[in-house]
Amino acid sequence: MEDEPNQLTLRVFQTSKFQPSHAKLQLGGMCEGLQEWTTVGRRSFRRGGINNDRRGGERLGNDRSISEGINSEAFDAVVGDITITTNRTKIVDFTQPYIGSALVVVAPIKKLKSSAWAFLTPFTPMMWFVTGMFFLVVGAVVWVLERRTNDDFRGPTRRQFVTIIWFSFSTLFFAHREKTVSTLGRLVLIIWLFVVLILNSSYIASLTSILTVEQLSSPVKGIESLVISNDRIGFLSGSFAENYLTEELNIHRSRLVPLNSPSEYEKALKDGPASGGVAAIIDERAYMELFLATRCEFGIVGQEFTKMGWGFSFPRESPLAIDMSTAILKLSENGDLQRIHDKWLTRSACSSEGAKQGIDRLELKSFWGLFLLSGIACFIALLCYAIRMVYRFSRHSSSNLECSSHSARLRSFLSFVNEREGEDKYRTKRRRKEKCSCRKVVHEDGHLEDSTVHVQIENNATA
């Protein structure tokens, strides 16, 4: 492998040198810590290689070349960064994976600058709207529940309106000066203050992250956004990613652009789909981490997918696969495998530590349970209050509104609700006393019967 291979970053993962005197194949690169397998059981191995040149538009080193080399007994094994896929397991036996892998999406990214309106960023517009509406709703509900018993919520119309607004938003800082005296009002307020506490803590944490952590943004959000778009997608020529994108994700082949080297990756991403390039590249994470080590203008977006691993391949039912898997497990248990990984793959000169992909704005779906809890509390409190008011009103004027119209009853009910708590009790008590005195006069002198009716009507009018 003295010539530069076409496969992206292969030199980092595998180099080899054969020593005929020891019948031993020495491995370098990522595979250096795994070379002890070549002497397991004192077996000797035939040296060979899989050509990575392109023939007829197809890069060798894929499923076909691996199967041909092993099945024809040209190789005892294939060693390198070989991805374990379902199709390949039908052809050869693989060892235990020596490194985990997955497909990722790489796209151009840019740094976001803080603006004067950054304090609005933590919540989405819908979240802001629902939160503001609930502040007003809770304030109005508490005003309804407290108005008959609390002088702080009584007075001229303008004063009552200002009280509702002030009380609503002062709960955000727990600075409301109006005290709640009714049981239902306190219940609604306690639940709402709990909701406000959660919202306040989440907002502060999100805003702190936005102002202190470097934010990165990309027009591509992940594999989902690529699938539903019509943008061109790049991939490593000859890799299994092509079949996965077309067969599993149903992406048309006309959208796929085969690329062969890091320089082609970089050029295609910089050009973009508008200039004949690609919107993103899909390849294995290990390759992409090395590609991004010195290219800060690109980054991994979204979540990785298709969990898999790298291993070495052997002929079917070969005992060497078991021996090699045992050696890999030993290296994993004593920490050598992680040391090798850190040595060869942790080499980023363009560190993204402390950076964050995109802005994770707090959405309504994360808090709808809290709003639902507060809404249910308001509804139950209003329902209980309405039932209690209707019951008291029926006792207060059961005999006076029997022949009244519905509009008259409604006006009388609203007037009753608008009264202070003690006024209706005082009027009811006074009316009962007047009725008793009038009835006593009627029994003694029948001529006063008309005056009794007059007194009752007068009292009803004053009520």
C-alpha positions as CSV (number, residue, x, y, z in Angstrom):
1,M,0.0,0.0,0.0
2,E,2.7,2.4,-0.9
3,D,0.5,4.3,-3.4
4,E,-2.2,6.5,-2.0
5,P,-5.4,4.5,-1.8
6,N,-8.7,5.8,-3.3
7,Q,-10.6,4.7,-0.2
8,L,-11.0,7.7,2.1
9,T,-8.5,7.8,5.0
10,L,-7.6,4.1,4.6
11,R,-4.0,4.7,5.5
12,V,-5.0,5.8,9.0
13,F,-6.7,2.5,9.7
14,Q,-4.4,0.0,8.0
15,T,-0.9,-0.4,6.7
16,S,1.0,-3.7,6.4
17,K,4.5,-5.1,6.0
18,F,5.2,-8.8,5.4
19,Q,8.2,-10.4,7.1
20,P,8.9,-13.8,5.3
21,S,11.4,-14.9,7.9
22,H,8.8,-14.9,10.6
23,A,5.8,-15.8,8.4
24,K,4.1,-12.8,10.0
25,L,2.1,-10.0,8.6
26,Q,2.8,-6.9,10.6
27,L,-0.1,-4.4,10.8
28,G,0.1,-0.7,11.3
29,G,-2.2,2.2,11.5
30,M,-5.5,1.5,13.3
31,C,-4.8,-2.2,13.2
32,E,-1.4,-2.1,14.9
33,G,-2.7,-3.3,18.2
34,L,-4.4,-6.3,16.6
35,Q,-1.3,-7.8,14.9
36,E,-0.9,-10.5,17.6
37,W,-3.7,-12.5,16.0
38,T,-1.3,-13.5,13.1
39,T,0.6,-15.8,15.3
40,V,-2.3,-17.3,17.1
41,G,-2.0,-21.1,17.1
42,R,1.3,-20.7,15.3
43,R,-0.4,-20.5,12.0
44,S,1.1,-18.8,8.9
45,F,-0.8,-16.7,6.4
46,R,-0.5,-16.0,2.7
47,R,0.1,-12.3,2.0
48,G,-2.1,-10.5,-0.5
49,G,-4.1,-7.3,-1.0
50,I,-7.4,-6.1,-2.3
51,N,-6.8,-3.6,-5.1
52,N,-8.6,-0.4,-4.6
53,D,-8.3,0.7,-8.2
54,R,-11.4,1.4,-10.2
55,R,-12.4,-0.9,-13.0
56,G,-15.4,-0.3,-15.2
57,G,-16.7,2.4,-12.9
58,E,-16.8,0.1,-9.8
59,R,-14.3,0.4,-6.9
60,L,-13.0,-3.0,-5.8
61,G,-12.7,-3.8,-2.2
62,N,-16.5,-4.2,-2.0
63,D,-18.6,-7.3,-1.4
64,R,-17.6,-8.9,-4.7
65,S,-13.9,-8.5,-4.3
66,I,-14.0,-9.7,-0.7
67,S,-15.9,-12.8,-1.6
68,E,-13.8,-13.6,-4.6
69,G,-10.6,-13.3,-2.7
70,I,-11.6,-15.5,0.2
71,N,-13.7,-18.1,-1.6
72,S,-10.9,-18.6,-4.2
73,E,-8.5,-19.1,-1.2
74,A,-6.4,-16.2,-2.4
75,F,-6.4,-14.9,1.1
76,D,-6.6,-16.5,4.5
77,A,-8.3,-13.3,5.7
78,V,-9.2,-9.8,4.8
79,V,-7.8,-7.3,7.3
80,G,-8.8,-3.6,7.4
81,D,-11.6,-1.2,7.9
82,I,-14.3,-3.6,6.7
83,T,-17.8,-2.7,7.7
84,I,-19.9,-5.6,8.9
85,T,-23.1,-5.6,6.9
86,T,-25.9,-8.1,6.4
87,N,-24.9,-9.0,2.8
88,R,-21.3,-9.6,3.8
89,T,-22.2,-11.9,6.6
90,K,-23.8,-14.2,4.0
91,I,-20.5,-14.4,2.2
92,V,-17.8,-14.6,4.9
93,D,-17.4,-14.9,8.7
94,F,-16.5,-11.8,10.6
95,T,-14.7,-11.3,13.9
96,Q,-16.0,-9.4,16.9
97,P,-16.1,-5.7,15.9
98,Y,-13.0,-3.9,16.9
99,I,-14.6,-0.5,16.5
100,G,-18.2,0.8,16.4
101,S,-19.4,2.6,13.3
102,A,-22.5,4.2,11.9
103,L,-23.6,6.4,9.0
104,V,-23.7,10.1,9.6
105,V,-24.6,13.2,7.7
106,V,-21.9,15.9,7.1
107,A,-23.0,19.3,5.8
108,P,-21.7,22.9,5.8
109,I,-22.2,24.7,9.0
110,K,-21.8,28.3,10.1
111,K,-21.5,30.0,13.5
112,L,-24.5,32.0,14.7
113,K,-23.8,35.4,16.2
114,S,-25.7,36.6,19.2
115,S,-28.3,39.3,18.5
116,A,-30.1,42.0,20.6
117,W,-33.2,39.8,20.6
118,A,-31.4,36.7,21.9
119,F,-33.6,36.7,25.0
120,L,-36.5,35.7,22.8
121,T,-34.7,32.7,21.4
122,P,-35.2,30.0,24.1
123,F,-39.0,29.7,23.4
124,T,-40.6,29.1,20.1
125,P,-43.3,31.6,18.9
126,M,-46.1,29.2,19.8
127,M,-44.5,28.6,23.2
128,W,-44.4,32.4,23.9
129,F,-48.1,32.7,22.8
130,V,-49.4,29.9,24.9
131,T,-47.4,31.1,28.0
132,G,-48.7,34.6,27.7
133,M,-52.3,33.5,27.2
134,F,-52.1,31.3,30.3
135,F,-50.7,34.2,32.4
136,L,-53.9,36.2,31.4
137,V,-56.2,33.2,31.9
138,V,-54.9,32.4,35.3
139,G,-55.1,36.1,36.4
140,A,-58.8,36.3,35.2
141,V,-59.7,33.0,36.9
142,V,-58.2,34.2,40.2
143,W,-60.0,37.6,39.8
144,V,-63.4,35.7,39.4
145,L,-62.7,33.5,42.4
146,E,-61.5,36.3,44.7
147,R,-63.8,39.2,43.7
148,R,-66.6,38.6,46.2
149,T,-64.4,38.1,49.2
150,N,-61.2,40.1,48.5
151,D,-61.2,43.9,48.4
152,D,-57.9,43.9,46.4
153,F,-59.9,42.6,43.4
154,R,-62.8,45.1,43.7
155,G,-63.2,48.6,42.6
156,P,-63.7,50.6,39.4
157,T,-63.5,48.7,36.1
158,R,-60.2,50.2,35.1
159,R,-58.7,49.3,38.4
160,Q,-59.9,45.7,38.2
161,F,-58.5,45.4,34.7
162,V,-55.1,46.7,35.8
163,T,-55.2,44.4,38.8
164,I,-55.7,41.3,36.5
165,I,-52.7,42.3,34.3
166,W,-50.5,43.1,37.2
167,F,-51.4,40.0,39.2
168,S,-50.9,37.8,36.1
169,F,-47.4,38.8,35.2
170,S,-46.2,39.5,38.7
171,T,-46.5,35.8,39.4
172,L,-43.5,35.3,37.1
173,F,-41.3,36.8,39.7
174,F,-43.4,35.7,42.7
175,A,-43.9,39.4,43.5
176,H,-47.7,39.7,43.5
177,R,-48.8,41.9,46.3
178,E,-52.5,40.8,46.2
179,K,-53.3,38.1,48.7
180,T,-55.7,35.3,47.9
181,V,-58.2,34.4,50.6
182,S,-60.5,31.9,48.9
183,T,-59.6,28.2,48.9
184,L,-60.2,27.8,45.2
185,G,-58.1,30.8,44.4
186,R,-55.2,29.5,46.4
187,L,-55.5,26.1,44.7
188,V,-55.3,27.6,41.3
189,L,-52.4,29.9,42.3
190,I,-50.3,27.1,43.9
191,I,-50.5,25.0,40.7
192,W,-49.7,28.0,38.5
193,L,-46.7,29.0,40.6
194,F,-45.3,25.5,40.2
195,V,-45.7,25.8,36.4
196,V,-44.1,29.2,36.4
197,L,-41.1,27.8,38.4
198,I,-40.5,25.1,35.8
199,L,-40.9,27.6,32.9
200,N,-38.6,30.1,34.6
201,S,-35.8,27.5,35.3
202,S,-36.0,26.1,31.8
203,Y,-35.9,29.6,30.2
204,I,-32.8,30.6,32.2
205,A,-31.0,27.4,31.5
206,S,-31.7,27.7,27.7
207,L,-30.8,31.4,27.5
208,T,-27.5,30.8,29.4
209,S,-26.6,28.0,26.9
210,I,-27.4,30.3,24.0
211,L,-25.3,33.2,25.3
212,T,-22.3,31.1,26.5
213,V,-22.0,28.2,24.1
214,E,-21.0,28.6,20.5
215,Q,-24.0,27.9,18.2
216,L,-23.6,26.2,14.9
217,S,-26.3,26.2,12.2
218,S,-26.9,24.2,9.0
219,P,-29.7,24.2,6.4
220,V,-29.5,20.4,6.7
221,K,-30.9,19.1,10.0
222,G,-30.3,15.4,9.5
223,I,-31.2,12.3,7.4
224,E,-34.9,13.1,7.7
225,S,-34.6,16.5,6.0
226,L,-32.4,15.0,3.3
227,V,-34.9,12.3,2.5
228,I,-37.8,14.6,2.0
229,S,-35.8,17.2,0.0
230,N,-34.6,17.0,-3.6
231,D,-31.0,18.0,-2.9
232,R,-28.1,16.0,-4.2
233,I,-26.3,13.7,-1.7
234,G,-22.7,12.6,-1.8
235,F,-21.3,9.2,-0.8
236,L,-18.1,7.2,-0.9
237,S,-17.9,5.5,-4.3
238,G,-18.4,1.8,-4.0
239,S,-19.4,1.8,-0.4
240,F,-22.5,0.1,1.0
241,A,-24.0,3.5,1.7
242,E,-25.3,3.7,-1.9
243,N,-27.5,0.6,-1.6
244,Y,-28.7,1.6,1.8
245,L,-29.8,5.0,0.6
246,T,-31.6,3.6,-2.4
247,E,-33.1,0.4,-1.0
248,E,-33.8,1.4,2.6
249,L,-34.5,5.1,2.4
250,N,-35.9,5.0,-1.2
251,I,-33.8,7.9,-2.4
252,H,-33.6,8.0,-6.2
253,R,-30.2,7.2,-7.6
254,S,-30.2,10.4,-9.7
255,R,-29.8,12.3,-6.4
256,L,-26.7,10.4,-5.4
257,V,-23.2,11.6,-6.3
258,P,-20.2,9.2,-6.0
259,L,-17.1,10.8,-4.6
260,N,-13.6,9.3,-4.2
261,S,-11.3,11.4,-2.0
262,P,-11.4,14.0,0.8
263,S,-10.6,16.7,-1.7
264,E,-13.7,15.8,-3.7
265,Y,-15.7,15.8,-0.5
266,E,-14.6,19.3,0.3
267,K,-15.2,20.7,-3.2
268,A,-18.7,19.2,-3.5
269,L,-19.7,20.6,-0.1
270,K,-18.4,24.0,-0.8
271,D,-20.0,24.2,-4.3
272,G,-23.4,23.2,-2.9
273,P,-26.3,21.7,-4.9
274,A,-26.9,25.1,-6.7
275,S,-23.4,24.9,-8.3
276,G,-23.2,21.2,-9.1
277,G,-22.1,20.1,-5.7
278,V,-24.0,18.3,-2.9
279,A,-26.0,19.5,0.1
280,A,-24.5,16.8,2.3
281,I,-22.4,13.7,2.4
282,I,-23.3,10.4,4.0
283,D,-20.5,8.2,5.1
284,E,-19.2,6.3,8.2
285,R,-18.5,8.2,11.4
286,A,-14.9,7.2,11.7
287,Y,-14.1,8.4,8.2
288,M,-16.0,11.6,8.7
289,E,-14.3,12.4,12.0
290,L,-10.9,12.3,10.3
291,F,-12.3,14.3,7.4
292,L,-13.6,17.0,9.8
293,A,-10.3,17.1,11.8
294,T,-9.0,20.0,9.7
295,R,-12.2,21.3,8.1
296,C,-14.0,23.5,10.5
297,E,-16.5,24.8,8.0
298,F,-18.3,21.4,7.9
299,G,-19.8,19.3,10.7
300,I,-21.9,16.3,11.5
301,V,-25.6,17.2,11.7
302,G,-28.5,15.2,13.1
303,Q,-28.2,11.7,14.7
304,E,-26.2,8.8,13.4
305,F,-28.1,5.9,12.0
306,T,-27.5,2.2,10.9
307,K,-25.4,1.1,13.9
308,M,-22.7,-1.3,12.8
309,G,-19.0,-2.1,13.3
310,W,-15.7,-2.9,11.7
311,G,-14.2,-6.4,11.7
312,F,-11.9,-8.8,9.9
313,S,-13.3,-11.3,7.5
314,F,-12.5,-15.0,7.2
315,P,-13.8,-17.9,5.1
316,R,-17.0,-19.5,6.3
317,E,-16.6,-21.7,9.4
318,S,-12.9,-20.8,9.7
319,P,-11.5,-21.3,13.3
320,L,-9.4,-18.2,12.8
321,A,-12.4,-16.0,13.2
322,I,-13.0,-17.3,16.7
323,D,-9.3,-16.9,17.6
324,M,-9.2,-13.4,16.3
325,S,-12.5,-12.5,18.1
326,T,-10.9,-13.8,21.4
327,A,-7.9,-11.6,20.8
328,I,-10.0,-8.5,20.1
329,L,-12.1,-9.1,23.3
330,K,-8.9,-9.3,25.3
331,L,-7.7,-6.0,23.9
332,S,-11.1,-4.5,24.7
333,E,-11.1,-5.8,28.3
334,N,-7.6,-4.5,29.2
335,G,-8.2,-1.1,27.6
336,D,-5.7,-1.4,24.7
337,L,-8.4,-1.2,22.1
338,Q,-9.6,2.2,23.4
339,R,-6.0,3.4,23.6
340,I,-5.5,2.5,19.9
341,H,-8.7,4.3,19.0
342,D,-7.7,7.4,20.9
343,K,-4.2,7.4,19.3
344,W,-5.4,7.2,15.7
345,L,-8.8,8.9,15.8
346,T,-8.5,11.6,18.4
347,R,-6.5,14.0,16.3
348,S,-8.9,16.9,15.7
349,A,-7.1,20.2,15.1
350,C,-10.4,21.9,14.6
351,S,-12.0,21.2,17.9
352,S,-15.8,21.6,18.2
353,E,-15.7,21.2,22.0
354,G,-18.1,23.6,23.5
355,A,-19.9,24.1,20.2
356,K,-23.5,23.1,19.7
357,Q,-25.3,22.2,16.5
358,G,-28.3,24.5,16.1
359,I,-30.4,26.0,18.8
360,D,-32.6,23.7,20.8
361,R,-35.5,26.0,21.4
362,L,-38.0,25.0,24.0
363,E,-41.2,23.9,22.3
364,L,-44.8,23.6,23.5
365,K,-44.7,19.8,23.3
366,S,-42.2,19.7,26.1
367,F,-44.5,21.6,28.5
368,W,-48.0,20.8,27.4
369,G,-48.5,18.5,30.5
370,L,-47.9,21.5,32.8
371,F,-50.3,23.7,30.9
372,L,-52.8,20.9,30.9
373,L,-52.5,20.6,34.7
374,S,-53.0,24.3,35.2
375,G,-55.9,24.4,32.7
376,I,-57.7,21.5,34.5
377,A,-57.2,23.3,37.9
378,C,-58.7,26.5,36.5
379,F,-61.7,24.6,35.0
380,I,-62.5,22.7,38.1
381,A,-62.2,25.8,40.3
382,L,-64.5,27.7,38.0
383,L,-67.0,24.8,37.9
384,C,-67.1,24.5,41.7
385,Y,-67.4,28.3,42.0
386,A,-70.3,28.4,39.5
387,I,-72.2,25.6,41.2
388,R,-71.8,27.3,44.6
389,M,-73.0,30.6,43.2
390,V,-76.0,29.1,41.5
391,Y,-77.0,27.3,44.7
392,R,-76.7,30.4,46.8
393,F,-78.6,32.5,44.2
394,S,-81.4,30.0,44.2
395,R,-81.7,30.2,48.0
396,H,-81.4,34.0,47.9
397,S,-84.2,34.7,45.4
398,S,-86.2,31.5,45.0
399,S,-89.6,33.2,45.6
400,N,-88.9,36.5,44.0
401,L,-88.1,35.4,40.4
402,E,-90.7,32.7,39.8
403,C,-92.5,34.8,37.3
404,S,-89.5,36.7,35.9
405,S,-88.1,36.3,32.4
406,H,-84.8,34.6,31.6
407,S,-83.1,37.9,30.9
408,A,-84.3,39.2,34.3
409,R,-83.1,36.2,36.0
410,L,-79.7,36.5,34.3
411,R,-79.3,40.2,35.3
412,S,-80.3,39.3,38.8
413,F,-77.8,36.5,38.9
414,L,-75.0,38.7,37.6
415,S,-75.9,41.4,40.1
416,F,-75.8,38.8,42.8
417,V,-72.4,37.5,41.8
418,N,-71.1,41.1,41.7
419,E,-72.1,41.7,45.3
420,R,-69.6,41.4,48.1
421,E,-69.8,38.2,50.1
422,G,-71.6,39.7,53.2
423,E,-74.1,41.8,51.3
424,D,-76.3,39.0,50.0
425,K,-76.4,37.3,53.5
426,Y,-77.4,40.7,55.1
427,R,-80.2,41.3,52.6
428,T,-81.6,37.7,52.9
429,K,-81.6,38.0,56.7
430,R,-83.3,41.4,56.6
431,R,-86.0,40.2,54.1
432,R,-86.8,37.3,56.4
433,K,-87.4,39.6,59.4
434,E,-89.6,41.9,57.3
435,K,-91.7,39.0,56.1
436,C,-92.2,37.6,59.6
437,S,-93.4,41.0,60.9
438,C,-95.8,41.5,58.0
439,R,-97.4,38.1,58.4
440,K,-98.1,38.9,62.1
441,V,-99.9,42.1,61.1
442,V,-102.0,40.3,58.5
443,H,-103.3,37.9,61.0
444,E,-104.4,40.6,63.4
445,D,-105.9,43.0,60.9
446,G,-106.9,42.0,57.4
447,H,-106.8,45.6,56.1
448,L,-103.0,45.6,56.2
449,E,-102.7,42.8,53.7
450,D,-102.1,45.3,50.9
451,S,-99.3,47.0,52.8
452,T,-97.6,43.7,53.2
453,V,-97.5,43.2,49.5
454,H,-96.2,46.8,49.2
455,V,-93.4,46.2,51.7
456,Q,-92.3,43.0,49.9
457,I,-92.2,44.6,46.6
458,E,-90.2,47.6,48.0
459,N,-87.7,45.3,49.6
460,N,-87.3,43.3,46.4
461,A,-86.7,46.5,44.5
462,T,-84.0,47.5,46.9
463,A,-82.4,44.1,46.7
